[in-house]
Amino acid sequence: GIVEKVRRLLEGEEDIIFAYVHGSFVERRFFRDIDVAIWLGDVTRSFYYVVEFPARANIGIPLDVQVLNEAPLPFKYHVFTKGTLLISGDENLRVKVIDKAIRMYMDLEFLVKDGKMP
């Protein structure tokens, strides 16, 4: 299916350390595009993956790529908790990144609920 096409496409990219499919494709029955969040080994390649890579993907449905490395914390949390893992070339790094993001998000959520944040 379409997920397998995306997985094969991403597996050929050595800059992508791990990737998730997320958003409406995973959470709803109807979708306009496929949202893919990637962790890059070299963030200077972000522009290529956000702009050029989706344009040449040619999988029959638009691909919307976001780079996780410098993404906002709530976005990372959503991807890691609601998304589906597509590829992982470094499980140790992936687990560390997820652990850090979820811990930071939970700390922030606690502070907001506790009224300690403006």
C-alpha positions in Angstrom: 0.0 0.0 0.0 0.8 3.7 0.2 2.7 3.3 3.6 5.0 0.8 2.1 5.7 3.1 -0.9 6.6 5.9 1.6 8.7 3.5 3.7 10.7 2.4 0.6 11.2 6.0 -0.5 12.6 7.0 2.9 14.8 3.9 3.4 16.8 5.1 0.4 17.7 8.4 2.1 20.8 8.1 4.3 20.3 11.5 5.9 17.0 10.3 7.5 17.7 8.6 10.8 14.1 7.8 11.6 10.7 8.8 10.3 7.0 8.7 11.4 3.8 9.0 9.5 1.3 11.1 11.4 -1.7 13.4 11.1 -4.9 12.8 9.2 -3.5 9.8 7.3 -3.1 7.9 10.6 -5.9 9.5 12.6 -8.8 9.8 10.2 -10.5 7.8 7.4 -10.1 10.7 4.9 -6.9 12.6 4.1 -5.5 14.9 1.5 -1.9 14.2 1.9 0.6 12.1 3.9 2.3 13.8 6.8 5.8 12.5 7.4 8.0 13.7 10.3 11.7 12.9 9.9 14.8 13.2 12.1 17.9 14.1 10.1 21.5 13.4 10.7 22.3 16.7 9.0 19.8 19.5 9.6 21.4 21.6 6.9 19.5 19.2 4.5 16.1 20.3 5.9 15.2 22.5 2.9 15.8 19.6 0.5 13.6 17.3 2.5 10.8 19.8 3.1 10.6 21.3 -0.4 12.5 19.2 -3.0 12.1 15.7 -1.8 8.2 15.8 -1.6 8.1 17.3 -5.1 10.0 14.3 -6.6 8.4 11.6 -4.4 5.8 10.6 -7.1 3.8 8.2 -4.9 0.4 9.3 -6.2 -0.6 11.4 -3.2 1.0 14.7 -1.9 3.7 14.2 0.7 4.1 16.8 3.5 7.5 16.5 5.2 8.4 18.1 8.5 11.8 18.0 10.2 11.6 16.9 13.8 15.1 18.1 14.9 14.1 21.7 15.5 10.3 21.3 15.7 8.3 22.7 18.5 7.9 20.4 21.5 4.1 19.9 21.2 4.5 18.8 17.6 7.2 16.3 18.6 5.0 15.0 21.4 2.1 14.5 19.0 4.2 12.7 16.4 5.8 10.4 19.0 2.5 9.5 20.7 0.0 9.5 17.8 2.2 8.7 14.8 3.4 5.4 13.4 7.1 4.6 13.0 8.1 4.1 9.3 11.8 3.6 9.6 14.6 3.7 12.2 18.2 3.5 11.4 19.4 4.2 15.0 17.1 2.8 17.7 19.3 4.2 20.5 19.1 7.7 19.2 15.4 7.4 18.5 14.6 6.2 22.0 16.7 9.0 23.5 15.0 11.7 21.4 11.5 10.4 22.3 12.3 10.1 26.0 13.7 13.6 26.2 10.7 15.1 24.2 8.1 13.3 26.3 9.8 14.2 29.6 10.1 17.9 28.6 6.5 18.0 27.4 5.2 16.4 30.6 7.2 18.9 32.7 5.9 21.8 30.7 2.3 20.5 30.8 2.6 20.1 34.6 3.8 23.7 35.0 1.0 25.0 32.8 -1.7 23.1 34.8 -0.1 24.0 38.1 -0.3 27.7 37.2 3.5 28.3 37.3 3.6 29.4 33.7 2.3 32.8 32.6 
